């Protein structure tokens, strides 16, 4: 695995920006759902990964010997951990994708004719 740099992380956020731009162009819903699905996977999706990264950041700062041991730093670390919990709570968004997929799978096809003929 290549070393992480701020540039590699920026490339990831650029990819997310491209996805957002693409979704604003009203693609086919099935394709849009397929593109977003990896982001909302309940185990490896963005909410879970971001929550884990925020907790790991808090731990790295807290455990570093040069970090001041003050109430202000403790408060900042607590804010990171709170944000991590809030992100982790979003892991259930994968259920929304399941429901949207089911909605499109069960959607009636639009065919000409009266209600009885369909």
ABEGO torsion letter per residue (X at the ends): XBBBBAAAAAAAAAAAAAAAAAAAAGBBAAAAAAAAAAAABAAABAAAAAAAAAAAAAAAAAABAABBBBAAAAAAAAAAAAAAAAAAAAAAAAAAAAAAAAAAAABBBBBBEBAAAX
